[in-house]
Amino acid sequence: MAKVQTTKPEIIIMGIDPGTIVMGYGIILCRGNDIKLLAMGSIHFDSSEDHLLRIKKIFDRLSSMITEFLPDVMAIESQFFGKNVQSMLKLGRAQGVCMAAALNKDIPVIEYSPKKIKQSITGNGNASKEQVAAMLQRICKYEESPKFLDASDALAIAICHHYQISSGISSGRGRANSWNSFIKQNPERVKSTKKDSK
């Protein structure tokens, strides 16, 4: 029986702000309370392309980034409810394919609400994107702000998860049984196959 590692000196967290036109990403390496920024940016997709083709490109690009950075966990912004049903549907698809790319590589996925992320970074759940971006500059000590706020949003998601780990609220460490962990943490999202088979 393999020995379970209860502590880990460092962890790589990938934060993702999903979208079918612009997808933000922020990747950090955490050693204790120290945060090192590994990568941050945004990936742009052609809005004139077929939606399903963009979904495939999201999966391919994210899978490539996972292979490159080998994150221990993916933190992603949970879907919020808006008035535009079509936009919500597309965003939900983007979020789902991001999760699938991570789970396909046995990377556990943790979701955080926009309010939780803002609260974690600035202390104010109603903070603006600009306020979050300004606070991130102080935390990670980088000089040039990203051109698109999707990138800083993704970085905020990654750091939010780091803070949850540090406070012992959340884990997400380790790659074993990540799909099973996801099912346990999100029972309402997984339909029973037993019922479907009857």
C-alpha positions as CSV (number, residue, x, y, z in Angstrom):
1,M,0.0,0.0,0.0
2,A,1.4,3.4,-1.0
3,K,2.2,5.8,1.8
4,V,-0.1,8.8,1.7
5,Q,1.8,12.1,1.7
6,T,0.1,14.4,4.2
7,T,2.3,17.5,3.7
8,K,3.9,19.0,0.6
9,P,6.6,21.6,0.7
10,E,5.4,23.3,-2.5
11,I,2.3,23.3,-4.7
12,I,1.6,24.6,-8.2
13,I,-1.9,26.1,-8.6
14,M,-3.4,26.9,-11.9
15,G,-6.1,29.5,-11.8
16,I,-8.5,29.7,-14.8
17,D,-11.0,32.4,-15.7
18,P,-13.0,30.5,-18.3
19,G,-14.5,32.1,-21.5
20,T,-15.0,31.2,-25.2
21,I,-13.6,34.4,-26.5
22,V,-11.0,35.2,-23.9
23,M,-9.7,32.7,-21.3
24,G,-7.5,34.0,-18.5
25,Y,-4.8,32.0,-16.7
26,G,-2.6,32.5,-13.7
27,I,-0.1,29.9,-12.4
28,I,1.7,30.2,-9.1
29,L,4.2,28.2,-7.1
30,C,3.5,28.3,-3.4
31,R,6.1,27.3,-0.7
32,G,4.5,27.9,2.7
33,N,3.3,31.5,2.6
34,D,5.6,32.5,-0.3
35,I,3.9,32.9,-3.7
36,K,5.9,32.9,-6.9
37,L,4.3,33.9,-10.2
38,L,5.1,31.4,-12.9
39,A,2.8,32.6,-15.7
40,M,-0.1,34.9,-16.3
41,G,-1.9,35.9,-19.4
42,S,-5.0,35.5,-21.6
43,I,-5.7,33.3,-24.6
44,H,-7.9,34.8,-27.3
45,F,-10.2,32.8,-29.6
46,D,-11.7,34.0,-32.9
47,S,-15.3,35.0,-32.2
48,S,-16.2,34.3,-35.9
49,E,-15.2,30.6,-35.6
50,D,-17.8,27.9,-34.8
51,H,-18.5,27.7,-31.1
52,L,-17.6,24.0,-31.0
53,L,-14.3,24.6,-32.7
54,R,-13.5,27.2,-30.0
55,I,-14.4,24.6,-27.3
56,K,-12.0,22.2,-28.8
57,K,-9.2,24.8,-28.9
58,I,-9.8,25.6,-25.3
59,F,-9.4,22.0,-24.4
60,D,-6.2,21.6,-26.5
61,R,-4.5,24.8,-25.3
62,L,-5.3,24.1,-21.6
63,S,-4.1,20.5,-22.0
64,S,-0.9,21.8,-23.4
65,M,-0.4,24.2,-20.5
66,I,-1.1,21.5,-18.0
67,T,1.6,19.3,-19.6
68,E,4.0,22.2,-19.5
69,F,3.4,23.5,-15.9
70,L,2.2,20.2,-14.2
71,P,-0.1,21.9,-11.7
72,D,-1.2,20.1,-8.6
73,V,-4.7,21.6,-8.7
74,M,-6.8,23.8,-10.9
75,A,-8.9,26.5,-9.3
76,I,-11.7,27.9,-11.5
77,E,-14.3,30.6,-11.1
78,S,-17.7,29.0,-10.7
79,Q,-20.5,30.1,-13.0
80,F,-22.6,33.1,-12.0
81,F,-26.1,33.7,-13.1
82,G,-26.8,36.5,-15.6
83,K,-29.7,37.6,-17.7
84,N,-28.3,36.5,-21.1
85,V,-29.1,32.8,-21.3
86,Q,-27.0,32.2,-24.4
87,S,-24.0,33.8,-22.8
88,M,-24.5,31.7,-19.7
89,L,-24.7,28.6,-21.8
90,K,-21.5,29.3,-23.6
91,L,-19.7,30.2,-20.4
92,G,-20.9,27.0,-18.8
93,R,-19.5,25.0,-21.7
94,A,-16.2,26.8,-21.5
95,Q,-16.0,26.1,-17.8
96,G,-16.9,22.4,-18.3
97,V,-14.2,21.8,-21.0
98,C,-11.6,23.5,-18.7
99,M,-12.6,21.1,-15.9
100,A,-12.5,18.1,-18.4
101,A,-8.9,19.1,-19.5
102,A,-7.8,19.0,-15.9
103,L,-9.6,15.9,-14.8
104,N,-8.3,14.1,-18.0
105,K,-4.8,14.7,-16.6
106,D,-5.9,13.6,-13.0
107,I,-5.7,17.2,-11.8
108,P,-8.3,18.0,-9.1
109,V,-10.6,21.0,-9.7
110,I,-11.8,23.4,-7.1
111,E,-14.5,26.1,-7.7
112,Y,-14.8,29.5,-6.1
113,S,-17.5,32.1,-6.5
114,P,-16.6,35.6,-7.8
115,K,-17.5,37.1,-4.5
116,K,-15.4,34.6,-2.6
117,I,-12.4,35.4,-4.8
118,K,-12.7,39.2,-4.4
119,Q,-13.2,38.8,-0.6
120,S,-10.1,36.6,-0.4
121,I,-7.9,39.1,-2.3
122,T,-9.1,42.5,-1.2
123,G,-11.3,41.8,1.9
124,N,-14.3,43.1,0.0
125,G,-16.6,40.8,-1.9
126,N,-17.9,43.7,-4.0
127,A,-14.5,45.0,-5.1
128,S,-14.0,46.0,-8.7
129,K,-11.7,44.1,-11.1
130,E,-9.4,47.0,-11.1
131,Q,-9.1,46.9,-7.3
132,V,-8.4,43.2,-7.4
133,A,-5.7,43.7,-10.1
134,A,-4.0,46.5,-8.0
135,M,-3.9,44.2,-4.9
136,L,-2.4,41.4,-6.9
137,Q,0.4,43.6,-8.0
138,R,1.3,44.2,-4.4
139,I,1.0,40.5,-3.5
140,C,3.0,39.1,-6.5
141,K,5.3,42.2,-6.9
142,Y,5.1,42.4,-10.7
143,E,5.6,45.8,-12.4
144,E,3.5,45.7,-15.5
145,S,-0.2,45.1,-15.2
146,P,-1.7,42.6,-17.7
147,K,-3.5,44.2,-20.7
148,F,-6.6,42.2,-20.1
149,L,-8.3,41.8,-16.7
150,D,-9.1,38.2,-17.5
151,A,-5.4,37.4,-16.7
152,S,-5.5,39.1,-13.3
153,D,-8.9,37.5,-12.5
154,A,-7.3,34.1,-13.1
155,L,-4.4,34.9,-10.9
156,A,-6.8,36.0,-8.2
157,I,-8.5,32.6,-8.4
158,A,-5.2,30.8,-8.0
159,I,-4.2,32.9,-5.0
160,C,-7.7,32.5,-3.5
161,H,-7.1,28.8,-3.5
162,H,-3.7,29.2,-1.9
163,Y,-5.2,31.2,0.9
164,Q,-7.9,28.5,1.5
165,I,-5.2,25.9,1.7
166,S,-3.1,28.0,4.1
167,S,-6.1,28.5,6.4
168,G,-7.0,24.8,6.2
169,I,-10.4,25.4,4.7
170,S,-9.7,23.6,1.4
171,S,-7.2,21.1,0.2
172,G,-7.1,20.0,-3.4
173,R,-3.6,18.5,-2.9
174,G,-2.5,15.3,-4.5
175,R,-3.5,13.7,-7.8
176,A,-4.8,10.3,-6.6
177,N,-8.5,9.8,-7.0
178,S,-9.1,13.3,-8.1
179,W,-12.2,12.3,-10.1
180,N,-13.6,10.5,-7.1
181,S,-12.8,13.6,-4.9
182,F,-14.6,15.8,-7.4
183,I,-17.7,13.5,-7.2
184,K,-17.6,13.6,-3.4
185,Q,-17.3,17.4,-3.4
186,N,-20.0,17.9,-6.0
187,P,-22.6,15.1,-5.6
188,E,-25.4,17.3,-7.0
189,R,-23.5,17.7,-10.3
190,V,-23.1,14.0,-11.0
191,K,-26.3,12.1,-12.0
192,S,-26.6,8.5,-10.8
193,T,-25.8,6.1,-13.6
194,K,-27.8,3.5,-11.7
195,K,-31.0,5.4,-12.2
196,D,-30.2,6.1,-15.9
197,S,-29.6,2.4,-16.6
198,K,-32.9,1.2,-15.2
